[in-house]
Amino acid sequence: MKFGAQTEYGKLRKALMHRPGEGMRVVTAGNKNDYLFRDPVYWKAFQKEHDSFVDVLKAEGVEVVLLTDLLDERHSRIADVLPNLVYTRDVAVVNNLGANILRMTYPARFVEPTLMEKAFNELGIPIAHRVTPPGMVEGGDFVWFDEKTPMMGFGTRSNEHGVHQMRDSMLGRCVEEFVAQPLPSWRVHLDGALMMMAPDLALFHPGSLKLFPAYVYDEDGVELMWLEDYLKERGVELIYCNDTEIRVFGSNIIGLGDGKCVSYEWNERIIPLLEDHGFDVIKTPGSQLSIGGGGPHCMTCPLLRT
């Protein structure tokens, strides 16, 4: 099958997702921190909200591939009791070389990459790279500036070893620059603070991204630069997100291409700002989905964008 998703705003053609089931009940008040959830969820409502999101994507012409449709019965049963697997974005990055199988930071997610690799094998997408110890990389830390430039956050869920592995696997092969942004200790992933909406527009949280300069790598070496300046010097207008919006996934938006995107419905200040910039913002419920700590961007692993 065709593959490659090196943009946040190109037309989303195919995405790999995981439909949550009754296995979500494994998250309790006593173990929620081990499962990385904010609180237990009501699994039927969680599933209903996920189904609504999938319906939105399908209505916009996105081919949604469900993970369990690619697994045998035994592995499907395992997937059902991995509550974080609904956030498939974190487990793999598909670039023009193939699938990059990532390495998760917490035990609750350790086995997810093995399941995802089985799915990619079934799809016929080659494995371009596997992150190996001591590297840690989660896909929520990837936001594409453009087709030749990924931006990767590191700190809490991805580490510097992971940065170097991903940089070395991509630079000069499918990308021309690689931007690595250190994150503060309370920032989970880069896509919770930054999102490219168009070649000239981005959502940006200063509190997360103005503490430390970024590393800008190319084949000649590395330069240090503030990410805000990097974006502005390339003609990008920034919509600044506040602390409350970041808490409720205000920047965690999935672009569909053709000026369309999907946001949680309560994103009440940012949605009108995007509409003022010509976007058609499709609103989706997420009162249960967000309890797991993810937004619309987190729940999709793009396979193909054009």
C-alpha positions as YAML, in Angstrom:
chain: A
units: angstrom
residues:
- id: 1
  name: MET
  ca: [0.00, 0.00, 0.00]
- id: 2
  name: LYS
  ca: [1.04, 3.62, -0.46]
- id: 3
  name: PHE
  ca: [2.46, 5.27, 2.66]
- id: 4
  name: GLY
  ca: [4.15, 8.42, 3.89]
- id: 5
  name: ALA
  ca: [2.86, 11.18, 6.15]
- id: 6
  name: GLN
  ca: [5.42, 13.98, 6.39]
- id: 7
  name: THR
  ca: [3.02, 16.89, 6.97]
- id: 8
  name: GLU
  ca: [0.39, 18.01, 9.45]
- id: 9
  name: TYR
  ca: [-1.80, 19.81, 6.92]
- id: 10
  name: GLY
  ca: [-1.64, 17.71, 3.74]
- id: 11
  name: LYS
  ca: [-4.68, 15.69, 2.77]
- id: 12
  name: LEU
  ca: [-5.10, 12.85, 5.27]
- id: 13
  name: ARG
  ca: [-5.82, 9.73, 3.21]
- id: 14
  name: LYS
  ca: [-5.27, 6.80, 5.62]
- id: 15
  name: ALA
  ca: [-4.87, 6.48, 9.37]
- id: 16
  name: LEU
  ca: [-4.29, 3.57, 11.75]
- id: 17
  name: MET
  ca: [-6.49, 3.72, 14.85]
- id: 18
  name: HIS
  ca: [-7.54, 1.51, 17.73]
- id: 19
  name: ARG
  ca: [-11.17, 1.21, 18.82]
- id: 20
  name: PRO
  ca: [-11.35, 1.02, 22.64]
- id: 21
  name: GLY
  ca: [-13.46, -1.69, 24.26]
- id: 22
  name: GLU
  ca: [-14.50, -3.10, 27.58]
- id: 23
  name: GLY
  ca: [-10.86, -3.59, 28.45]
- id: 24
  name: MET
  ca: [-10.81, 0.11, 29.40]
- id: 25
  name: ARG
  ca: [-12.26, -1.06, 32.70]
- id: 26
  name: VAL
  ca: [-8.77, -2.08, 33.82]
- id: 27
  name: VAL
  ca: [-8.19, 1.56, 34.78]
- id: 28
  name: THR
  ca: [-9.32, 2.14, 38.37]
- id: 29
  name: ALA
  ca: [-8.94, 4.88, 40.93]
- id: 30
  name: GLY
  ca: [-6.15, 2.86, 42.51]
- id: 31
  name: ASN
  ca: [-4.05, 2.24, 39.38]
- id: 32
  name: LYS
  ca: [-4.87, 5.25, 37.18]
- id: 33
  name: ASN
  ca: [-1.36, 6.68, 37.56]
- id: 34
  name: ASP
  ca: [0.23, 3.40, 36.47]
- id: 35
  name: TYR
  ca: [-2.00, 3.51, 33.38]
- id: 36
  name: LEU
  ca: [-1.18, 7.21, 32.79]
- id: 37
  name: PHE
  ca: [-4.86, 8.18, 32.97]
- id: 38
  name: ARG
  ca: [-6.20, 11.21, 34.80]
- id: 39
  name: ASP
  ca: [-9.13, 9.18, 36.16]
- id: 40
  name: PRO
  ca: [-11.08, 6.00, 35.37]
- id: 41
  name: VAL
  ca: [-13.43, 6.26, 32.39]
- id: 42
  name: TYR
  ca: [-16.83, 4.84, 31.54]
- id: 43
  name: TRP
  ca: [-15.78, 2.55, 28.72]
- id: 44
  name: LYS
  ca: [-19.05, 2.69, 26.78]
- id: 45
  name: ALA
  ca: [-18.99, 6.49, 26.68]
- id: 46
  name: PHE
  ca: [-15.27, 6.43, 25.83]
- id: 47
  name: GLN
  ca: [-15.99, 4.08, 22.95]
- id: 48
  name: LYS
  ca: [-18.95, 6.15, 21.76]
- id: 49
  name: GLU
  ca: [-16.83, 9.30, 21.60]
- id: 50
  name: HIS
  ca: [-14.12, 7.44, 19.71]
- id: 51
  name: ASP
  ca: [-16.70, 6.09, 17.26]
- id: 52
  name: SER
  ca: [-17.96, 9.64, 16.69]
- id: 53
  name: PHE
  ca: [-14.44, 10.79, 15.89]
- id: 54
  name: VAL
  ca: [-13.91, 7.90, 13.48]
- id: 55
  name: ASP
  ca: [-17.23, 8.72, 11.79]
- id: 56
  name: VAL
  ca: [-16.04, 12.30, 11.28]
- id: 57
  name: LEU
  ca: [-12.85, 11.11, 9.62]
- id: 58
  name: LYS
  ca: [-14.66, 8.65, 7.38]
- id: 59
  name: ALA
  ca: [-17.18, 11.32, 6.36]
- id: 60
  name: GLU
  ca: [-14.23, 13.44, 5.22]
- id: 61
  name: GLY
  ca: [-12.89, 10.63, 3.06]
- id: 62
  name: VAL
  ca: [-10.21, 9.27, 5.40]
- id: 63
  name: GLU
  ca: [-9.67, 5.51, 5.20]
- id: 64
  name: VAL
  ca: [-9.55, 4.40, 8.83]
- id: 65
  name: VAL
  ca: [-7.70, 1.13, 9.42]
- id: 66
  name: LEU
  ca: [-8.45, -0.46, 12.80]
- id: 67
  name: LEU
  ca: [-5.57, -2.13, 14.57]
- id: 68
  name: THR
  ca: [-7.46, -5.22, 15.75]
- id: 69
  name: ASP
  ca: [-8.56, -5.96, 12.18]
- id: 70
  name: LEU
  ca: [-4.87, -6.60, 11.46]
- id: 71
  name: LEU
  ca: [-4.14, -8.80, 14.50]
- id: 72
  name: ASP
  ca: [-4.93, -12.42, 15.29]
- id: 73
  name: GLU
  ca: [-7.38, -13.21, 18.08]
- id: 74
  name: ARG
  ca: [-4.77, -13.61, 20.81]
- id: 75
  name: HIS
  ca: [-3.08, -10.29, 20.10]
- id: 76
  name: SER
  ca: [-6.45, -8.58, 19.70]
- id: 77
  name: ARG
  ca: [-7.36, -9.67, 23.23]
- id: 78
  name: ILE
  ca: [-4.09, -8.20, 24.49]
- id: 79
  name: ALA
  ca: [-4.74, -4.94, 22.65]
- id: 80
  name: ASP
  ca: [-8.16, -4.69, 24.27]
- id: 81
  name: VAL
  ca: [-6.66, -4.34, 27.76]
- id: 82
  name: LEU
  ca: [-4.07, -1.71, 26.81]
- id: 83
  name: PRO
  ca: [-5.99, 1.51, 27.50]
- id: 84
  name: ASN
  ca: [-3.35, 3.87, 26.10]
- id: 85
  name: LEU
  ca: [-3.28, 2.10, 22.75]
- id: 86
  name: VAL
  ca: [-6.19, 4.26, 21.67]
- id: 87
  name: TYR
  ca: [-3.55, 6.98, 21.25]
- id: 88
  name: THR
  ca: [-1.88, 5.25, 18.31]
- id: 89
  name: ARG
  ca: [0.05, 8.37, 17.33]
- id: 90
  name: ASP
  ca: [2.54, 7.71, 20.12]
- id: 91
  name: VAL
  ca: [3.63, 4.26, 18.96]
- id: 92
  name: ALA
  ca: [4.81, 4.84, 15.40]
- id: 93
  name: VAL
  ca: [5.76, 7.50, 12.87]
- id: 94
  name: VAL
  ca: [5.25, 6.75, 9.18]
- id: 95
  name: ASN
  ca: [7.54, 8.71, 6.89]
- id: 96
  name: ASN
  ca: [8.45, 8.27, 3.24]
- id: 97
  name: LEU
  ca: [10.86, 5.46, 4.15]
- id: 98
  name: GLY
  ca: [8.28, 3.37, 6.02]
- id: 99
  name: ALA
  ca: [7.16, 2.85, 9.61]
- id: 100
  name: ASN
  ca: [9.34, 3.94, 12.51]
- id: 101
  name: ILE
  ca: [8.59, 1.69, 15.49]
- id: 102
  name: LEU
  ca: [9.03, 3.77, 18.63]
- id: 103
  name: ARG
  ca: [9.96, 2.85, 22.19]
- id: 104
  name: MET
  ca: [7.64, 3.80, 25.02]
- id: 105
  name: THR
  ca: [8.68, 5.27, 28.34]
- id: 106
  name: TYR
  ca: [6.26, 3.64, 30.81]
- id: 107
  name: PRO
  ca: [5.47, -0.06, 31.44]
- id: 108
  name: ALA
  ca: [1.77, 0.44, 30.68]
- id: 109
  name: ARG
  ca: [2.78, 0.98, 27.06]
- id: 110
  name: PHE
  ca: [5.84, -1.24, 26.66]
- id: 111
  name: VAL
  ca: [4.16, -3.90, 24.46]
- id: 112
  name: GLU
  ca: [2.31, -1.50, 22.14]
- id: 113
  name: PRO
  ca: [5.14, -1.20, 19.58]
- id: 114
  name: THR
  ca: [5.18, -4.99, 19.13]
- id: 115
  name: LEU
  ca: [1.48, -4.96, 18.23]
- id: 116
  name: MET
  ca: [1.89, -2.02, 15.89]
- id: 117
  name: GLU
  ca: [4.78, -3.69, 14.09]
- id: 118
  name: LYS
  ca: [2.59, -6.74, 13.50]
- id: 119
  name: ALA
  ca: [-0.02, -4.42, 12.00]
- id: 120
  name: PHE
  ca: [2.50, -2.76, 9.68]
- id: 121
  name: ASN
  ca: [3.72, -6.16, 8.54]
- id: 122
  name: GLU
  ca: [0.13, -7.09, 7.70]
- id: 123
  name: LEU
  ca: [-0.32, -3.82, 5.79]
- id: 124
  name: GLY
  ca: [2.87, -4.38, 3.85]
- id: 125
  name: ILE
  ca: [4.50, -1.15, 5.07]
- id: 126
  name: PRO
  ca: [8.27, -1.66, 5.50]
- id: 127
  name: ILE
  ca: [9.90, -1.01, 8.85]
- id: 128
  name: ALA
  ca: [12.25, 1.92, 8.31]
- id: 129
  name: HIS
  ca: [13.64, 2.10, 11.84]
- id: 130
  name: ARG
  ca: [13.19, 0.65, 15.32]
- id: 131
  name: VAL
  ca: [14.14, 2.80, 18.30]
- id: 132
  name: THR
  ca: [16.49, 0.80, 20.52]
- id: 133
  name: PRO
  ca: [17.74, 1.21, 24.12]
- id: 134
  name: PRO
  ca: [18.58, 3.58, 25.63]
- id: 135
  name: GLY
  ca: [16.47, 5.60, 23.22]
- id: 136
  name: MET
  ca: [12.91, 6.55, 24.13]
- id: 137
  name: VAL
  ca: [10.60, 8.12, 21.55]
- id: 138
  name: GLU
  ca: [6.85, 8.71, 21.58]
- id: 139
  name: GLY
  ca: [5.06, 9.93, 18.46]
- id: 140
  name: GLY
  ca: [3.21, 12.72, 20.23]
- id: 141
  name: ASP
  ca: [6.59, 14.44, 20.31]
- id: 142
  name: PHE
  ca: [6.58, 14.72, 16.50]
- id: 143
  name: VAL
  ca: [5.07, 17.70, 14.67]
- id: 144
  name: TRP
  ca: [6.00, 18.22, 11.02]
- id: 145
  name: PHE
  ca: [6.95, 21.77, 10.07]
- id: 146
  name: ASP
  ca: [6.81, 20.77, 6.42]
- id: 147
  name: GLU
  ca: [7.55, 17.67, 4.35]
- id: 148
  name: LYS
  ca: [11.31, 18.12, 4.74]
- id: 149
  name: THR
  ca: [11.41, 19.17, 8.40]
- id: 150
  name: PRO
  ca: [10.17, 17.26, 11.44]
- id: 151
  name: MET
  ca: [10.14, 18.95, 14.84]
- id: 152
  name: MET
  ca: [10.67, 16.61, 17.80]
- id: 153
  name: GLY
  ca: [10.18, 17.37, 21.46]
- id: 154
  name: PHE
  ca: [12.14, 15.58, 24.16]
- id: 155
  name: GLY
  ca: [12.26, 15.56, 27.92]
- id: 156
  name: THR
  ca: [9.44, 13.67, 29.63]
- id: 157
  name: ARG
  ca: [8.48, 10.89, 27.19]
- id: 158
  name: SER
  ca: [11.26, 11.06, 24.59]
- id: 159
  name: ASN
  ca: [14.94, 11.39, 25.43]
- id: 160
  name: GLU
  ca: [18.07, 12.74, 23.78]
- id: 161
  name: HIS
  ca: [19.19, 9.26, 22.73]
- id: 162
  name: GLY
  ca: [15.87, 8.94, 20.91]
- id: 163
  name: VAL
  ca: [16.40, 12.30, 19.22]
- id: 164
  name: HIS
  ca: [19.75, 11.17, 17.89]
- id: 165
  name: GLN
  ca: [18.37, 7.87, 16.62]
- id: 166
  name: MET
  ca: [15.46, 9.49, 14.81]
- id: 167
  name: ARG
  ca: [17.66, 12.25, 13.41]
- id: 168
  name: ASP
  ca: [20.22, 9.79, 12.10]
- id: 169
  name: SER
  ca: [17.57, 7.56, 10.55]
- id: 170
  name: MET
  ca: [15.91, 10.45, 8.66]
- id: 171
  name: LEU
  ca: [18.34, 13.30, 8.02]
- id: 172
  name: GLY
  ca: [19.67, 13.27, 4.48]
- id: 173
  name: ARG
  ca: [17.37, 10.38, 3.57]
- id: 174
  name: CYS
  ca: [13.81, 11.71, 3.75]
- id: 175
  name: VAL
  ca: [14.28, 15.11, 5.47]
- id: 176
  name: GLU
  ca: [16.66, 18.06, 5.09]
- id: 177
  name: GLU
  ca: [16.39, 19.54, 8.59]
- id: 178
  name: PHE
  ca: [15.59, 18.06, 11.98]
- id: 179
  name: VAL
  ca: [14.48, 20.35, 14.80]
- id: 180
  name: ALA
  ca: [14.77, 19.05, 18.39]
- id: 181
  name: GLN
  ca: [12.99, 21.04, 21.11]
- id: 182
  name: PRO
  ca: [13.70, 20.40, 24.82]
- id: 183
  name: LEU
  ca: [10.50, 20.39, 26.88]
- id: 184
  name: PRO
  ca: [9.86, 21.28, 30.53]
- id: 185
  name: SER
  ca: [9.23, 18.49, 33.03]
- id: 186
  name: TRP
  ca: [5.45, 19.01, 33.08]
- id: 187
  name: ARG
  ca: [5.00, 18.97, 29.29]
- id: 188
  name: VAL
  ca: [4.07, 15.45, 28.13]
- id: 189
  name: HIS
  ca: [4.42, 15.78, 24.35]
- id: 190
  name: LEU
  ca: [5.24, 18.46, 21.80]
- id: 191
  name: ASP
  ca: [1.84, 18.14, 20.11]
- id: 192
  name: GLY
  ca: [0.26, 19.40, 23.33]
- id: 193
  name: ALA
  ca: [1.99, 22.74, 22.83]
- id: 194
  name: LEU
  ca: [2.53, 23.16, 19.09]
- id: 195
  name: MET
  ca: [0.59, 22.34, 15.94]
- id: 196
  name: MET
  ca: [1.23, 23.34, 12.33]
- id: 197
  name: MET
  ca: [-2.15, 24.19, 10.85]
- id: 198
  name: ALA
  ca: [-0.88, 25.44, 7.47]
- id: 199
  name: PRO
  ca: [2.50, 26.34, 5.95]
- id: 200
  name: ASP
  ca: [2.08, 29.83, 7.42]
- id: 201
  name: LEU
  ca: [0.03, 29.23, 10.59]
- id: 202
  name: ALA
  ca: [0.71, 27.41, 13.85]
- id: 203
  name: LEU
  ca: [-0.74, 27.05, 17.34]
- id: 204
  name: PHE
  ca: [1.95, 27.79, 19.93]
- id: 205
  name: HIS
  ca: [2.12, 27.65, 23.74]
- id: 206
  name: PRO
  ca: [4.81, 30.04, 24.97]
- id: 207
  name: GLY
  ca: [4.92, 28.57, 28.48]
- id: 208
  name: SER
  ca: [6.07, 25.23, 27.05]
- id: 209
  name: LEU
  ca: [8.29, 26.39, 24.22]
- id: 210
  name: LYS
  ca: [10.10, 29.54, 25.36]
- id: 211
  name: LEU
  ca: [12.10, 28.01, 28.21]
- id: 212
  name: PHE
  ca: [14.86, 26.35, 26.17]
- id: 213
  name: PRO
  ca: [16.32, 26.90, 22.68]
- id: 214
  name: ALA
  ca: [15.89, 24.27, 20.00]
- id: 215
  name: TYR
  ca: [18.59, 22.34, 18.13]
- id: 216
  name: VAL
  ca: [18.30, 22.76, 14.36]
- id: 217
  name: TYR
  ca: [20.21, 19.97, 12.61]
- id: 218
  name: ASP
  ca: [21.10, 19.73, 8.94]
- id: 219
  name: GLU
  ca: [23.81, 17.87, 7.08]
- id: 220
  name: ASP
  ca: [26.31, 20.63, 7.90]
- id: 221
  name: GLY
  ca: [25.86, 20.37, 11.66]
- id: 222
  name: VAL
  ca: [23.68, 22.03, 14.28]
- id: 223
  name: GLU
  ca: [22.56, 25.54, 15.21]
- id: 224
  name: LEU
  ca: [20.72, 26.73, 18.31]
- id: 225
  name: MET
  ca: [17.59, 28.81, 17.85]
- id: 226
  name: TRP
  ca: [14.46, 29.76, 19.76]
- id: 227
  name: LEU
  ca: [11.59, 27.83, 18.21]
- id: 228
  name: GLU
  ca: [9.37, 30.90, 18.14]
- id: 229
  name: ASP
  ca: [11.99, 32.74, 16.08]
- id: 230
  name: TYR
  ca: [12.52, 29.70, 13.84]
- id: 231
  name: LEU
  ca: [8.84, 29.67, 12.94]
- id: 232
  name: LYS
  ca: [8.45, 33.42, 12.52]
- id: 233
  name: GLU
  ca: [11.53, 33.72, 10.32]
- id: 234
  name: ARG
  ca: [9.92, 31.18, 8.01]
- id: 235
  name: GLY
  ca: [6.77, 33.26, 7.66]
- id: 236
  name: VAL
  ca: [4.60, 31.42, 10.19]
- id: 237
  name: GLU
  ca: [1.92, 33.38, 12.05]
- id: 238
  name: LEU
  ca: [1.44, 32.11, 15.60]
- id: 239
  name: ILE
  ca: [-1.84, 31.74, 17.47]
- id: 240
  name: TYR
  ca: [-0.80, 31.70, 21.11]
- id: 241
  name: CYS
  ca: [-2.48, 29.16, 23.39]
- id: 242
  name: ASN
  ca: [-2.92, 29.80, 27.10]
- id: 243
  name: ASP
  ca: [-2.30, 27.47, 30.03]
- id: 244
  name: THR
  ca: [-5.95, 26.46, 30.39]
- id: 245
  name: GLU
  ca: [-6.28, 25.59, 26.70]
- id: 246
  name: ILE
  ca: [-3.20, 23.40, 26.83]
- id: 247
  name: ARG
  ca: [-4.68, 21.51, 29.77]
- id: 248
  name: VAL
  ca: [-7.76, 20.63, 27.67]
- id: 249
  name: PHE
  ca: [-5.88, 19.88, 24.41]
- id: 250
  name: GLY
  ca: [-6.47, 23.22, 22.73]
- id: 251
  name: SER
  ca: [-3.53, 22.74, 20.37]
- id: 252
  name: ASN
  ca: [-4.01, 18.98, 19.96]
- id: 253
  name: ILE
  ca: [-5.86, 19.26, 16.66]
- id: 254
  name: ILE
  ca: [-5.74, 16.92, 13.67]
- id: 255
  name: GLY
  ca: [-5.52, 18.54, 10.24]
- id: 256
  name: LEU
  ca: [-7.43, 16.82, 7.44]
- id: 257
  name: GLY
  ca: [-6.20, 18.91, 4.52]
- id: 258
  name: ASP
  ca: [-8.17, 21.31, 2.31]
- id: 259
  name: GLY
  ca: [-8.48, 23.75, 5.21]
- id: 260
  name: LYS
  ca: [-10.31, 21.30, 7.49]
- id: 261
  name: CYS
  ca: [-9.39, 20.08, 10.95]
- id: 262
  name: VAL
  ca: [-10.92, 18.35, 13.97]
- id: 263
  name: SER
  ca: [-10.90, 19.75, 17.50]
- id: 264
  name: TYR
  ca: [-12.53, 18.86, 20.77]
- id: 265
  name: GLU
  ca: [-15.78, 20.83, 20.92]
- id: 266
  name: TRP
  ca: [-14.90, 22.90, 24.02]
- id: 267
  name: ASN
  ca: [-11.97, 24.64, 22.31]
- id: 268
  name: GLU
  ca: [-14.08, 27.78, 22.31]
- id: 269
  name: ARG
  ca: [-11.47, 30.52, 21.81]
- id: 270
  name: ILE
  ca: [-9.16, 28.77, 19.35]
- id: 271
  name: ILE
  ca: [-11.92, 27.42, 17.08]
- id: 272
  name: PRO
  ca: [-13.20, 30.92, 16.12]
- id: 273
  name: LEU
  ca: [-9.61, 32.10, 15.59]
- id: 274
  name: LEU
  ca: [-9.02, 29.23, 13.17]
- id: 275
  name: GLU
  ca: [-12.33, 29.95, 11.46]
- id: 276
  name: ASP
  ca: [-11.23, 33.57, 11.06]
- id: 277
  name: HIS
  ca: [-8.22, 32.18, 9.18]
- id: 278
  name: GLY
  ca: [-10.52, 30.27, 6.82]
- id: 279
  name: PHE
  ca: [-10.55, 26.86, 8.50]
- id: 280
  name: ASP
  ca: [-13.53, 24.57, 8.61]
- id: 281
  name: VAL
  ca: [-13.24, 23.24, 12.17]
- id: 282
  name: ILE
  ca: [-15.19, 20.04, 12.83]
- id: 283
  name: LYS
  ca: [-16.04, 19.69, 16.51]
- id: 284
  name: THR
  ca: [-16.05, 16.33, 18.25]
- id: 285
  name: PRO
  ca: [-16.94, 15.34, 21.83]
- id: 286
  name: GLY
  ca: [-14.15, 14.16, 24.11]
- id: 287
  name: SER
  ca: [-15.17, 14.37, 27.75]
- id: 288
  name: GLN
  ca: [-14.14, 10.74, 28.28]
- id: 289
  name: LEU
  ca: [-11.39, 10.55, 25.65]
- id: 290
  name: SER
  ca: [-9.50, 13.43, 27.22]
- id: 291
  name: ILE
  ca: [-9.36, 11.69, 30.61]
- id: 292
  name: GLY
  ca: [-6.79, 9.35, 29.11]
- id: 293
  name: GLY
  ca: [-4.57, 12.33, 28.39]
- id: 294
  name: GLY
  ca: [-4.93, 12.73, 24.64]
- id: 295
  name: GLY
  ca: [-6.68, 14.71, 21.92]
- id: 296
  name: PRO
  ca: [-7.69, 14.19, 18.27]
- id: 297
  name: HIS
  ca: [-4.07, 14.37, 17.08]
- id: 298
  name: CYS
  ca: [-3.10, 11.63, 19.55]
- id: 299
  name: MET
  ca: [-5.72, 9.15, 18.37]
- id: 300
  name: THR
  ca: [-4.52, 8.92, 14.77]
- id: 301
  name: CYS
  ca: [-1.39, 7.35, 13.36]
- id: 302
  name: PRO
  ca: [-1.34, 8.76, 9.80]
- id: 303
  name: LEU
  ca: [-0.31, 6.23, 7.17]
- id: 304
  name: LEU
  ca: [-0.70, 8.41, 4.10]
- id: 305
  name: ARG
  ca: [-0.95, 12.14, 3.48]
- id: 306
  name: THR
  ca: [-0.76, 13.83, 0.11]
...
